[in-house]
Each structure stands twice: as C-alpha cells, then as structure tokens.
Amino acid sequence: MAAETPTNNFIAIPNLQSVNVSGIGEILSSPLSLFQSSCGASMSPLGQLQDKVSSLDLSLTIPNYPEFRALGYPVGTNAFSGKYKLVLPDLLVSVEMAVGLSISIAIGAILAAILYHFALSPGQKSTGRTLLIGSIVCFISIIPYLLFDFLGTQNTAVRFSMMAPFVLYLFRTLEAAYGFVPKGADESFRLYCIYFTSPAEILFEQRATRRDMILSTIGVMKCAAVIATLCTILSPSGYTPFGAISAGEFYEPIRVKNYFNPQHLGNCFAMAYFFQSGLAVGNSAAGNLVQLVTGYKVLNTMKNPMLEATSPSDFWGRRWNVLVHVVLKRGVYKPVRTYASALIASLAVFVASGLFHEWMVHAVFLYNRQSEGVVLGSNTAFFVWNFVVIACERMLVTTKVVQSLNEVLPRFVVTVMIIMSSLPFAHWFGGPYLNGNFFSDYETFVPMIRKI
C-alpha cells in the first residue's frame, strides 16, 4: 500500500451567507475548526510558518553513476541517482495533537481527583465505591469518541496519541479499585495526580539525577533518528518492503506456506520493528518530559525486544512496552490472581490486552472514518496466540532439552527462535494499522527523506 500524502485536518469556515442549515451543522461539529477560524489572526503565524517550512528547498541531487560493488555486493547503475528532499513535520498537525493531549491530561487530572478523594478513601462504602468505579470505567471508555468529535480530527496518528492516556487511565482506575496503587503514588493528592496523568511509569523512590536527564535526552534523539530512518526506508514501499503479500486474516484457514513465506516474514519483521521504534520514541520523549517536570526517575519502557529477547516471558514482561505491562499487572493480573491461578491470571492479561487494542482500533480507524480492510478481532487473536506461547514456555522451560539449548545456542539464535514463535502471526496485529493508513499519518510528525 503506497503511502498517502498527508492532508491538513483543520477545516476553514465558509461564508455563512451561502451555507444552509445542514452546512451549519457540519461546521458546528468541529469546534477546533471554529476556534481556528475565529482566531485566525493568532493562528495565521503558525500557518505562515508551515508554508515557509514547506517551501524550503532542502533537496539534494545524486548524479548518475556506473555499477559498483559495496561490501562485496553489486550496486546497479544509477540505482540511487535522482533528486531527494528532506520533508519536515507538519506543524499544524503537531499542534492538533498537542491540543488533544492537553485535553486528555486535563480530563485525567479530574479523574485522579475523584478517585483520590472518593475511591481511595478507606471509609467509602463498598456499594457506592463500586458504582463510582464502574461509572469512571464507562466514562473512560466513551470519552475518546467524544473527544474525536469535539476536535474533528481524522489523522490516525493523532487519534492514537490522544487515546494512549485513556488506556493508562482505565487500568490505573482498576488498580485503584482493587488496592494495587504503586507505593508512593497515593501519599498525597499532588503525587497521585502526577502519577495518574503521567504518560510514563514514575519511580517515586528515585530522584532523577543530571546524568539521568542527559542519558534520557540522548535516548530520545537516538529513537527519533531510528524512526526517521525507518520512515525514509519503508515509506516508498507502503511499509511492505518485500512486496504486498497476504497470509490471510485470523478467521481464515492457516496455510503454513503463506505464514512462513519469507516475504511475509520480512514484512512482519519490518512492521514489528517500526512499532517498537515508534513506541520507543513516544515513551522516551514522554518519560524525558516527566523527569524534567517532576524530578522523579521514570522506567525505561522499551528495551529492544526484537533483537535481544531471551524468552517469550522476557519479551512481553521485561522488554516490550513495559509501561503497559506494569499497569496490566496491577490492574488485571494481581486482582485475578487473588481468586485464580497464575495461568488464568496470565490469560486474563492477554485477553485484556487484546480487548483494549480492539478498542483502540475501533476508535482510531473505524469511528467516523472510511477504513477499508480494517478488521476487528485480529488484535485479540494475536494476543491470545501469544498467551499460548507463554503457556508452552512455562511447561517446557524446566525440561532438560530447553535448558540445554539455552546453554548451547548463541543468544541471537535464541532471540530469532523467540521472535519466530509470533512473527508469522504479526499481521494479525499490524494489519489494521497498515490498512488504516496509520503509517502515512505518522509520517506527518517525522522528518524524513523522499525521492522526488
């Protein structure tokens, strides 16, 4: 799928004299557009700056050249010749995301105040407390849809960023309901509000040092460079660098030759590594900001699982998006574990992970949008499959064969084997994002090089 040219989501207000009643309704459906038009004088400098940035000639021409060899491999004649341009991020879309995130955090602060004063109080009656928690969970479930309507945003990357805080709010509400709020977070209203609204896992027992700040900033720049490089490389192929090939949806019969097709596996790896890098840059930037504002150290939430995982449990529990792992552990695993076995609690976590990803897919790609090929259910199927992998690991990890393999095989071989347990099914997770044009929308935030 070829990357589409990003469009500006802000809508200009037409002449009201020529607008009928239905047209007025359309205008009123996007308050952000009304705000932009009514405050045109204040917004125009940003628009003018965007125009100037877009008009900059940041191009480079590589002349024709004969065939040559690099690292022992032949490079065809004029394979890379042509004109290239550095495309800078869209400032208007970035402002749109900033406005959405600001509103999301403000809503989170209100929820934190309600939970702290009424749900965390030991004297609160159980029935009223249960009703309050249930009401908050329902509110969190629907508020992203209302927020999308309020802002009128269609950019899927903006929608995804705006939804991310509500995922954290949901599970932090559940952990408050069952008494698993992390130590230090509920010592005061100020700390709980910081914790609840934070897009990072705060370590309240550790203060961030100057060295932590420097390393965090360097980490953000590294992650940004990686994602910009990936966008540059993968964009021309529509994020299917090994050709558009379909292994089939999760509800269709599994054909081994399709799922283990080298082209399919290559595309799945590219997509998975993109997700790892995209989450890494978002989490590291948010963590860096939280450290600067609060002074507390934050947890590193993405630890290169695609290239360094040593087991399925290591991949999901200690390396991949650890922020979501810890809120799921406190909000789902621990409550279920008090009544059921560890295996059942793990199943509950993976099912919950699948369901909240389905929620995101519906809100980001299907709500008031035209998205062909976006299928609900595939994300849940992907996470249930990974629970099966985890369950098999628990049964086999203590056997002599597995222990011997861990001792004999090089670490990178072990990592490849771990990745291959899920990679053939990765399109179940990434398909909605690919078909929903998430990657082309994400490019509006990333400086990248395009061939023109």
C-alpha positions in Angstrom: 0.0 0.0 0.0 1.6 3.2 -1.1 2.0 6.0 1.5 -0.6 8.7 1.0 0.2 12.4 1.1 -0.8 13.8 4.5 -3.6 16.4 4.5 -4.3 19.2 6.8 -7.2 18.3 9.2 -8.2 21.8 10.0 -11.3 23.0 8.2 -11.8 26.5 7.1 -15.3 28.1 7.8 -17.1 29.1 4.6 -19.2 32.2 4.1 -22.2 31.8 6.4 -24.4 33.6 3.9 -24.1 30.8 1.5 -24.5 28.0 4.0 -27.7 26.0 4.5 -28.8 24.5 7.8 -27.0 21.2 7.2 -23.8 23.1 6.4 -24.0 25.0 9.7 -24.4 21.6 11.4 -21.2 20.4 9.8 -19.4 23.5 10.9 -20.6 23.1 14.5 -19.4 19.5 14.5 -15.8 20.7 14.7 -15.2 23.2 17.4 -11.4 23.1 16.7 -12.2 24.4 13.2 -14.4 27.1 14.6 -11.6 28.1 17.0 -9.1 28.3 14.3 -11.3 30.4 12.0 -12.5 32.8 14.8 -8.9 33.2 16.0 -7.4 33.4 12.5 -5.2 36.3 13.4 -3.5 34.4 16.1 -3.3 31.1 14.2 -2.1 32.7 10.9 1.6 33.0 12.0 1.6 29.2 12.5 0.1 28.7 9.1 2.5 31.1 7.5 5.4 29.3 9.3 4.2 26.0 7.9 4.0 27.5 4.4 7.6 28.8 4.7 8.8 25.5 6.1 7.1 23.6 3.2 8.6 25.9 0.6 12.2 25.4 1.8 14.3 23.8 -0.9 16.0 21.0 1.2 16.7 18.9 -1.8 19.9 17.0 -2.9 20.6 15.6 -6.3 22.7 12.4 -6.7 24.2 12.3 -10.2 24.2 9.2 -12.4 27.0 6.7 -11.8 28.2 3.3 -13.1 27.7 0.0 -11.4 30.0 -0.6 -8.4 30.4 -3.0 -5.5 29.7 -2.2 -1.8 30.6 -4.8 0.9 31.0 -7.4 -1.8 27.6 -6.8 -3.3 27.0 -5.2 -6.7 25.1 -1.9 -6.8 23.3 -1.3 -10.1 23.9 1.6 -12.4 22.0 4.7 -11.2 20.2 2.7 -8.5 20.3 5.7 -6.1 20.6 8.5 -8.6 18.0 11.2 -8.6 16.7 14.1 -6.5 15.9 13.7 -2.8 14.2 16.1 -0.5 14.1 16.5 3.3 10.4 16.7 4.4 9.9 18.3 7.8 7.0 17.6 10.2 3.6 19.2 9.7 3.3 21.9 12.4 -0.5 22.2 12.2 -1.0 18.5 12.8 1.6 18.7 15.6 -0.5 21.5 17.3 -3.6 19.4 16.8 -2.0 16.5 18.7 -0.7 18.9 21.4 -4.2 20.3 21.9 -5.7 16.8 22.1 -3.1 15.5 24.6 -3.6 18.6 26.8 -7.3 18.0 27.0 -6.7 14.3 27.7 -4.3 15.1 30.5 -6.8 17.7 32.0 -9.5 15.0 32.0 -7.1 12.6 33.7 -6.5 15.2 36.4 -10.2 15.4 37.1 -10.5 11.6 37.2 -7.5 11.5 39.6 -9.2 14.0 41.9 -12.4 11.9 42.0 -10.5 8.6 42.6 -8.2 10.1 45.3 -11.0 11.7 47.3 -13.7 9.1 47.0 -12.3 5.7 45.7 -9.0 5.6 47.6 -10.7 6.6 50.9 -10.9 3.6 53.3 -14.2 4.9 54.7 -16.0 4.9 51.4 -19.0 2.4 51.4 -18.4 -0.6 49.1 -21.6 -0.2 47.1 -21.1 3.5 46.4 -17.4 2.9 45.7 -18.2 0.1 43.2 -20.8 2.3 41.4 -18.2 5.1 41.2 -15.5 2.9 39.8 -18.0 1.4 37.3 -19.1 4.9 36.2 -15.5 6.1 35.7 -14.6 3.0 33.7 -17.7 3.6 31.4 -16.7 7.3 31.1 -13.2 6.5 30.1 -14.5 4.0 27.5 -16.6 6.6 25.7 -14.7 9.9 26.2 -12.1 9.3 23.4 -15.0 9.2 20.9 -16.5 12.4 22.2 -13.0 14.0 22.1 -12.5 13.0 18.5 -15.9 14.5 17.6 -15.1 17.7 19.6 -11.8 18.2 17.8 -12.9 16.8 14.4 -9.6 15.0 13.9 -9.1 12.4 11.2 -5.4 11.8 11.5 -5.0 8.3 12.9 -1.6 9.0 14.5 -3.2 12.0 16.3 -6.1 9.8 17.4 -3.7 7.1 18.6 -1.7 9.6 20.7 -4.9 11.0 22.2 -6.2 7.6 23.1 -3.0 6.3 24.8 -3.6 8.3 28.1 -7.1 6.8 28.4 -5.7 3.3 28.2 -3.5 4.1 31.2 -6.4 5.8 33.0 -8.5 2.7 32.5 -6.1 0.3 34.1 -5.0 2.8 36.8 -8.6 3.1 37.8 -8.8 -0.7 38.1 -5.7 -0.9 40.2 -7.2 1.8 42.5 -10.4 -0.3 42.7 -8.5 -3.4 43.9 -5.9 -1.6 46.1 -2.8 -2.1 43.9 -1.8 1.5 43.5 2.1 1.6 43.5 3.9 2.6 46.6 4.4 6.4 47.0 1.8 7.3 44.4 -1.0 7.8 46.9 0.9 9.6 49.7 -0.7 12.9 48.7 -3.2 14.2 46.2 -0.4 16.0 44.3 1.6 12.8 43.8 -1.4 10.8 42.9 -2.5 13.3 40.3 1.0 13.3 38.8 1.1 9.5 38.8 -2.4 9.1 37.3 -1.9 11.6 34.5 1.7 10.6 33.7 2.4 9.0 30.3 5.3 7.2 32.0 5.9 4.9 34.9 7.2 7.1 37.7 9.7 5.6 40.2 8.7 7.6 43.3 11.6 6.2 45.4 14.2 7.5 43.0 15.0 11.1 42.1 16.3 11.8 38.6 19.9 12.9 38.5 21.5 15.2 36.0 23.1 12.1 34.4 19.7 10.5 34.1 18.4 13.7 32.3 21.3 13.7 29.9 21.0 10.0 29.1 17.3 10.3 28.7 17.7 13.2 26.2 20.3 11.2 24.2 17.9 8.3 24.2 15.1 10.4 22.7 17.4 11.7 20.0 18.5 8.1 19.1 15.0 6.9 19.0 14.0 9.8 16.8 16.8 9.1 14.4 15.8 5.5 14.2 12.2 6.2 13.4 13.0 8.9 10.9 15.3 6.4 9.1 12.7 3.7 9.1 10.1 6.0 7.7 12.5 7.1 4.9 13.3 3.4 4.0 9.8 1.9 4.4 7.6 4.7 3.0 8.3 4.2 -0.7 7.1 0.6 -0.4 4.0 1.5 1.6 5.6 -0.3 4.6 5.6 -3.6 2.8 9.3 -3.7 1.7 9.2 -7.3 0.5 6.1 -6.8 -1.7 2.4 -6.8 -0.9 1.6 -10.3 0.2 -1.3 -11.5 2.3 -1.1 -14.6 4.6 -4.8 -14.3 5.4 -7.0 -13.0 8.2 -7.1 -14.6 11.6 -10.6 -16.1 10.9 -9.4 -17.8 7.7 -7.7 -21.2 7.5 -4.0 -21.0 8.3 -1.8 -22.1 5.4 1.7 -22.8 6.6 3.3 -21.9 3.3 1.8 -18.4 3.5 2.5 -17.7 7.1 6.2 -18.8 6.7 6.6 -17.2 3.3 10.0 -15.3 3.5 8.4 -12.1 2.0 5.6 -12.3 4.6 8.0 -12.8 7.5 10.2 -9.9 6.2 7.2 -7.5 6.1 6.1 -8.6 9.5 9.5 -8.0 11.0 9.7 -4.6 9.4 6.3 -3.7 10.8 7.1 -5.0 14.2 10.4 -3.2 14.4 8.6 0.0 13.3 6.1 -0.4 16.2 9.0 -1.0 18.6 10.8 2.1 17.4 7.6 4.3 17.3 6.6 3.3 20.8 10.2 3.8 21.9 10.4 7.4 20.7 7.0 8.2 22.1 7.7 6.6 25.5 11.2 8.1 25.8 10.0 11.6 24.9 7.2 11.4 27.4 9.5 9.9 30.0 12.0 12.6 29.5 9.4 15.3 29.9 8.0 13.7 33.1 11.5 13.6 34.6 12.1 17.2 33.8 8.8 18.4 35.2 8.5 16.1 38.3 12.2 15.4 39.2 11.4 11.7 39.6 13.1 9.0 37.6 10.9 7.0 35.2 11.0 3.4 34.0 12.7 2.6 30.6 9.7 1.0 28.8 11.2 -0.3 25.6 14.3 -2.5 25.8 15.0 -3.6 22.3 12.9 -6.8 22.5 13.0 -7.6 18.7 16.8 -8.0 18.9 17.6 -9.0 22.5 14.7 -11.0 24.0 15.8 -14.3 25.5 12.3 -15.9 26.1 8.7 -15.1 25.4 8.3 -14.0 29.0 11.3 -11.8 28.7 9.9 -10.3 25.5 6.4 -9.4 26.9 7.3 -9.0 30.6 10.6 -7.2 30.7 11.2 -5.6 27.3 8.2 -4.8 25.2 6.3 -1.7 26.3 6.9 -2.2 30.0 4.6 0.7 30.8 1.5 -1.2 29.6 2.9 -4.4 31.2 3.0 -2.8 34.7 -0.5 -1.2 34.5 -1.9 -4.6 33.3 -0.1 -6.4 36.1 -1.6 -4.1 38.8 -5.0 -3.6 37.1 -5.7 -7.1 35.8 -3.1 -9.8 36.8 -3.0 -9.1 40.6 -6.8 -8.8 41.1 -7.4 -12.0 39.1 -4.5 -13.8 40.8 -6.2 -13.3 44.2 -9.0 -15.6 43.0 -7.4 -17.8 40.4 -4.2 -19.5 39.3 -1.2 -17.7 37.7 -2.1 -19.3 34.4 -5.6 -17.9 34.5 -4.4 -14.5 35.6 -1.9 -14.5 32.6 -4.8 -15.4 30.3 -6.8 -12.5 31.7 -3.9 -10.1 31.0 -3.5 -11.2 27.4 -7.3 -11.1 26.8 -7.5 -7.6 28.4 -4.5 -6.5 26.2 -6.3 -7.8 23.1 -9.6 -6.1 24.0 -8.1 -2.7 24.7 -6.2 -2.9 21.4 -9.6 -3.6 19.7 -11.0 -0.6 21.5 -8.1 1.5 20.0 -8.6 0.0 16.6 -12.3 0.8 16.6 -11.8 4.4 17.9 -8.8 5.3 15.8 -9.6 3.7 12.5 -13.3 2.9 12.3 -15.1 5.7 14.2 -16.4 8.3 11.7 -13.7 7.2 9.2 -13.6 5.2 6.0 -11.1 2.5 6.5 -11.2 -0.5 4.1 -9.6 -3.7 5.3 -9.6 -2.9 9.0 -10.9 -6.0 10.8 -11.9 -6.2 14.4 -10.9 -9.3 16.4 -7.4 -9.7 14.9 -5.6 -8.0 17.7 -7.3 -10.2 20.3 -6.5 -13.3 18.3 -2.8 -12.2 18.2 -2.6 -11.7 22.0 -4.4 -15.0 22.7 -1.9 -16.8 20.5 0.9 -15.2 22.5 -0.7 -16.5 25.7 -0.5 -19.9 24.1 3.2 -19.3 23.5 3.7 -18.2 27.1 1.8 -21.2 28.4 4.0 -23.6 26.3 7.1 -21.8 27.7 6.1 -22.4 31.3 5.5 -26.1 30.6 8.8 -26.6 28.7 11.2 -24.1 30.4 12.3 -26.6 33.1 12.9 -29.5 30.8 16.5 -30.7 30.1 16.1 -30.2 26.4 15.2 -26.5 26.7 17.8 -25.8 29.3 20.5 -27.5 27.2 19.5 -25.4 24.1 19.7 -22.2 26.2 23.3 -23.1 27.2 24.5 -24.3 23.8 22.8 -21.9 21.3 24.2 -18.4 20.7 22.0 -15.7 22.2 21.0 -14.2 18.8 19.8 -17.7 17.7 17.6 -17.9 20.8 16.2 -14.4 20.0 15.4 -15.5 16.5 13.6 -18.6 17.8 11.6 -16.4 20.2 10.6 -13.9 17.6 9.6 -16.7 15.2 7.1 -18.0 17.7 4.9 -14.9 17.0 6.3 -13.3 13.8 4.2 -15.3 11.3 1.1 -14.0 13.1 2.2 -10.4 13.5 0.0 -9.2 10.6 -3.0 -10.0 12.9 -1.8 -7.1 15.0 -0.4 -4.8 12.3 -3.0 -5.3 9.6 -5.5 -2.7 10.9 -2.7 -0.1 11.2 -1.4 -0.9 7.7 -4.9 -0.8 6.1 -6.0 2.2 8.2 -3.2 4.4 6.8 -1.6 4.8 10.2 1.9 4.8 8.9 1.3 7.6 6.3 -0.4 9.7 9.0 2.5 9.0 11.4 4.9 10.5 8.8 3.4 13.9 9.3 5.3 14.1 12.7 8.6 12.7 11.3 11.4 14.5 9.4 12.2 12.1 6.5 13.9 12.0 3.1 11.7 11.4 0.0 12.9 10.8 -3.6 11.1 13.3 -5.9 
